[in-house]
Amino acid sequence: MRGSSILRLSISVLVSGTACAALQDEGTYVRRQSETNIVTGATSRDDNGNVYIRREIRDLMDNYPDQWSLYMLALDSLHRADQSDPFSFYGLASIHGRPYKTWGDAPGLPEKIGKVGYCPHDNELFLGWHRPYLALFEQIVSNHVYDIAANAPADQSQRYLTAAREFRIPYWDWAQGTKLGPVPDVFLSPTITITDTKGLPVIMDNPLFSYKFHPLPTGFHGKWRKMNSTIRWPSSDDPFSPSRPWLFSEAFKSQSNNLIAQVGVAFRSSTFSRFSSALEDAHGWVHGVIGGGYLRDSPYWGHMWPLEYSAFEPLFMLHHA
C-alpha cells in the first residue's frame, strides 16, 4: 500500500482536520477556521441553477472543442506560473506531499510539520480529503480558463466566455478498464495541437504529459531532486532517463479487468470503511500503471508512484476527479 501520515489541514472546507495518528486530548488543539473560504469549487450554474457536469476526458476533447482548447491553455498557464505562488501548479501539487511545507494558513500538528504532507491514505479520510483538494484545483484552473476566454478577440469573446462558464475539469474513467478504449493518446504525446482563441492551430508542449520544474525545488530527495520534469516508467534512476509511455499503455491494458473487478468489490461493500479501502486499492494500482513501480520486476519509478511526489504528475488530478 502507498501509505503516509497526514498533517492536520484546517482550511474551511474541511470542517475538522485531524491527524491519522492516535487522537490526542481534544483540549490540546483548538479547532481553527479560516475567515476566508479558500475553496469554493465550481461556481457557474446553468439556467436551472445546476452545476455543470464534469466530462470524461475523451468526451471533452471530441465533443467540446472550445472547452478543450481553454483547458489546455489554462493548464499551460498554470504550469508556467511562478512556483512561489501557492496557487500555481507547483503550489497546489505541493499540498499533497513534498516538499513538506506549510501551505496557506494550515500549519497542522506541531510534531508533524516538515515531516509529512497533508494527504491521508489508508483510512476513511482518503476519499473525503481528495474532494475539496480537487475542488480547489478546479477552482484555480477555472480562473485561468476565464482569464483566457476574457482576452479572446472581440469576435470570439462570447463564444469562449460561454465555454468558460460551462467548463469543469475532466476526469479519466479508468474504472471502465479498456471498455472505453486504451489509454487516451493525449496522455502519451509530449506535444499537442490545439486551436487557440484566435482560431489558429498551435503546437504546444502537452501539459498532460509532464510538468517541468522551474526551478528544481528544495525539499526533494534522492533522484527526485535532480529531475527537471516529471517522468513515467523510467528505465533507470538516472535523472535524465526518458519516459516510456508505451509501458503505461501496456500496464493499463494488463490491469483493466482487475480494475473493473476491484471497483465492483468496492460497490458491493457493506460498510464505508470497506468501500473506501477497496476503492483506494484500485486507485493505487492506477498510480502504478501511470508511473511504474507497482510490478516487482520494475524497480524504477516515475513521479506518480511514490505518494510524496505523485501530485506533480499531470494526470494526478484527472485520475482523482
C-alpha atoms as one frame of an Amber mdcrd trajectory, in Angstrom:
protein
   0.000   0.000   0.000   1.128   3.528  -0.721   0.974   4.691   2.898   1.604
   8.004   4.583   0.963  10.032   7.691  -1.111  13.218   7.495  -0.884  16.775
   8.617  -3.924  18.434  10.059  -5.400  20.517   7.244  -7.616  23.244   8.627
  -8.962  25.112   5.649 -12.618  25.952   5.911 -13.929  23.280   3.568 -12.512
  20.571   5.851 -14.525  21.492   8.878 -12.391  19.478  11.254  -8.893  18.350
  10.334  -7.419  15.563  12.435  -4.214  13.607  12.228  -4.176   9.964  11.193
  -2.135   9.154  14.254  -3.846   8.258  17.529  -6.185  11.014  18.652  -4.955
  13.235  21.422  -6.874  15.080  24.098  -9.415  17.319  22.375  -8.252  20.175
  24.554  -4.729  20.013  23.171  -5.605  21.731  19.908  -8.035  24.487  19.121
 -10.171  23.985  16.055  -9.217  26.689  13.578 -11.353  28.140  10.838 -10.143
  30.483   8.156 -12.040  33.732   7.861 -11.821  33.306   4.101 -13.386  30.472
   2.127 -10.295  29.211   0.335 -12.190  26.518  -1.557 -15.350  27.362  -3.465
 -15.094  24.801  -6.251 -17.103  25.328  -9.408 -19.414  28.319  -9.070 -21.041
  28.595 -12.507 -24.635  27.390 -12.840 -26.918  26.702 -15.768 -30.296  28.419
 -16.216 -31.861  25.972 -13.756 -29.293  26.654 -11.074 -27.449  23.367 -11.574
 -23.677  22.980 -11.568 -22.306  21.918 -14.938 -21.089  18.327 -15.056 -17.552
  17.054 -15.289 -16.950  15.167 -18.519 -14.775  12.178 -19.318 -11.563  13.357
 -20.956 -12.370  11.825 -24.354 -15.867  13.304 -24.353 -14.494  16.777 -23.614
 -11.804  16.506 -26.271 -14.059  15.102 -29.015 -17.308  16.992 -28.435 -16.462
  20.283 -26.701 -13.536  21.718 -28.687 -13.723  25.234 -27.239 -13.666  23.950
 -23.664 -10.848  21.589 -24.604  -8.719  24.393 -26.027  -9.341  26.548 -22.963
  -8.452  23.627 -20.713  -5.128  23.012 -22.453  -4.259  26.715 -22.466  -5.261
  27.054 -18.812  -3.113  24.106 -17.740  -0.203  25.542 -19.695  -0.683  28.882
 -17.925  -0.899  27.129 -14.559   2.300  25.191 -15.279   4.139  28.391 -16.160
   3.075  30.257 -13.016   5.822  31.137 -10.547   6.363  28.218  -8.200   6.357
  30.574  -5.210   2.662  31.228  -5.893   0.626  28.879  -3.659  -1.984  28.690
  -6.429   0.486  27.707  -9.161   0.536  24.106 -10.373   3.579  23.526  -8.194
   1.972  25.208  -5.199  -1.207  23.154  -5.453   0.665  19.893  -6.036   2.891
  20.546  -3.023  -0.109  20.340  -0.683  -0.311  16.588  -1.185   3.245  15.568
  -0.278   6.701  17.029  -0.654   8.334  19.427  -0.052   6.507  19.131   3.296
   5.993  22.840   3.785   3.074  24.647   5.362   0.515  25.692   2.775  -1.616
  28.747   3.434  -2.788  29.167   6.998  -2.818  25.449   7.797   0.312  24.531
   9.767  -1.003  21.209  11.050   0.125  19.311  14.124   3.341  20.761  15.566
   5.149  17.406  15.691   4.319  16.702  12.019   5.406  19.996  10.444   8.133
  19.480   7.874   7.897  15.685   8.113   4.851  14.673   6.065   2.410  16.084
   3.525  -1.226  16.875   4.149  -2.931  13.970   2.391  -4.358  10.997   4.341
  -4.096   7.459   2.995  -5.041   4.014   4.267  -8.034   5.256   6.238 -11.577
   6.540   5.812 -10.438  10.150   5.327  -8.880   9.298   1.966 -11.962   9.855
  -0.225 -13.286  12.867   1.645  -9.946  14.695   1.697  -9.442  14.460  -2.047
 -12.825  16.021  -2.871 -12.021  19.548  -1.624  -8.475  19.149  -2.952  -9.876
  18.558  -6.439 -12.383  21.375  -5.931  -9.518  23.767  -5.167  -7.617  22.648
  -8.268 -10.766  23.022 -10.368 -11.361  26.490  -8.965  -7.871  27.679  -9.914
  -7.934  26.082 -13.375 -11.329  27.702 -13.974  -9.863  31.094 -13.074  -7.226
  30.612 -15.779  -9.909  29.449 -18.217 -11.920  32.628 -17.620  -8.862  34.854
 -17.999  -8.015  33.274 -21.351 -11.607  33.495 -22.581 -11.886  37.128 -21.480
  -8.840  38.003 -23.582 -10.098  36.323 -26.745 -10.553  38.562 -29.828 -13.758
  40.580 -29.752 -15.421  38.492 -32.448 -14.700  35.289 -30.477 -15.215  36.597
 -26.962 -18.805  35.473 -26.368 -18.109  32.022 -27.776 -15.235  31.404 -25.407
 -16.878  33.031 -22.406 -19.786  30.622 -22.865 -17.337  27.720 -22.998 -15.591
  29.035 -19.881 -18.858  29.313 -17.966 -19.703  25.669 -18.729 -16.204  24.348
 -18.047 -15.461  21.728 -15.406 -12.218  19.806 -15.098 -12.498  16.448 -16.864
 -11.790  13.015 -15.428 -10.283   9.814 -16.776 -12.721   6.926 -16.289 -10.132
   4.211 -15.678 -12.766   2.215 -13.772 -14.204   1.181 -17.155 -10.917  -0.506
 -17.985 -10.437  -0.798 -21.739 -14.196  -0.744 -22.391 -13.788   2.918 -23.361
 -10.639   2.127 -25.304  -6.922   2.146 -24.488  -5.075   4.912 -22.687  -6.049
   8.153 -24.478  -3.403   9.217 -26.989  -3.370  12.702 -25.473  -1.768  11.238
 -22.329   1.143   9.804 -24.299   2.404  12.578 -26.563   4.878  15.272 -25.421
   3.260  17.841 -27.746  -0.299  18.616 -28.720  -2.027  20.686 -31.396  -4.980
  22.834 -30.386  -6.960  25.710 -31.847  -6.284  28.915 -29.936  -8.818  31.662
 -29.218  -7.851  33.380 -32.487  -8.881  30.298 -34.432  -5.295  29.363 -35.291
  -3.693  25.926 -34.875  -0.989  25.934 -32.216   1.541  23.218 -31.431   2.429
  23.340 -27.744   4.036  21.272 -25.022   1.385  18.886 -23.772   0.504  19.879
 -20.179  -0.912  16.381 -19.620   2.383  14.687 -20.480   4.761  16.189 -17.943
   5.381  19.070 -15.574   8.677  20.947 -15.900  10.069  22.253 -12.609  11.275
  25.854 -12.734  13.439  25.759 -10.764  14.065  22.356  -9.243  12.693  22.680
  -5.719  14.449  22.213  -2.440  12.894  19.598  -0.208  13.067  16.787  -2.769
  15.371  13.858  -2.026  17.382  11.272  -3.933  16.925  11.092  -7.680  13.859
  13.338  -7.490  15.893  16.418  -6.591  17.743  16.138  -9.926  14.818  15.532
 -12.296  13.887  18.617 -14.302  10.442  17.258 -15.190   8.033  14.540 -14.137
   8.592  11.133 -15.672   6.729   7.855 -16.293   8.213   4.369 -16.359  11.904
   5.398 -16.481  14.447   2.735 -17.449  16.834   3.708 -14.653  17.294   6.114
 -11.753  19.338   8.412 -13.965  17.645  11.849 -13.696  17.791  12.150 -17.490
  16.144   8.789 -18.142  13.237   9.407 -20.569   9.633   8.379 -20.038   8.482
   5.157 -21.677   4.802   5.890 -22.319   4.153   2.618 -24.139   4.678   0.778
 -20.838   1.924   2.936 -19.337  -0.392   1.745 -22.128   0.616  -1.888 -21.712
   0.203  -1.767 -17.933  -3.290  -0.295 -18.208  -4.316  -2.999 -20.660  -2.984
  -5.744 -18.397  -4.721  -4.310 -15.308  -8.025  -3.450 -16.999 -10.043  -6.438
 -15.779  -8.547  -6.221 -12.293  -9.586  -2.570 -12.020 -13.151  -3.343 -13.078
 -13.343  -6.208 -10.582 -11.889  -4.194  -7.710 -14.298  -1.302  -8.257 -17.064
  -3.913  -8.164 -15.764  -5.095  -4.800 -15.963  -1.522  -3.540 -19.578  -1.045
  -4.589 -20.615  -4.362  -3.044 -19.105  -3.389   0.299 -21.458  -3.204   3.258
 -19.564  -0.523   5.197 -17.971   2.756   4.216 -14.653   1.587   5.639 -14.569
  -1.426   3.307 -15.820   0.653   0.379 -13.114   3.261   0.921 -10.383   0.654
   1.337 -11.359  -1.286  -1.801 -11.581   1.852  -3.911  -8.274   3.133  -2.576
  -6.632  -0.146  -3.584  -7.875   0.216  -7.171  -6.804   3.844  -7.172  -3.322
   2.823  -6.022  -2.964   0.389  -8.911  -3.615   3.251 -11.332  -0.813   5.230
  -9.711   1.486   2.335 -10.588   0.022   1.932 -14.062   0.859   5.568 -14.856
   4.178   5.957 -13.079   5.586   2.449 -12.970   6.837   0.787  -9.828   3.962
  -1.471  -8.848   5.484  -4.511 -10.580   8.149  -6.429  -8.661  10.375  -6.591
 -11.729  10.062  -2.829 -12.360  12.279  -1.158  -9.740  12.364   2.270 -11.378
   9.551   4.623 -10.523   8.098   7.703 -12.120   6.632  10.543 -10.066   3.111
   9.089  -9.977   4.077   6.085  -7.841   5.660   7.443  -4.620   2.993   9.171
  -2.579   5.121  12.169  -1.684   5.721  13.141  -5.348   2.589  11.880  -7.116
   0.617  15.144  -7.239   3.247  16.679  -9.529   2.267  14.157 -12.226  -0.175
  15.997 -14.548  -2.565  13.021 -14.679  -2.961  13.008 -10.888  -5.983  15.306
 -10.955  -7.628  13.507 -13.901  -7.130  10.250 -12.021  -8.833  11.533  -8.862
 -11.542  13.695 -10.461
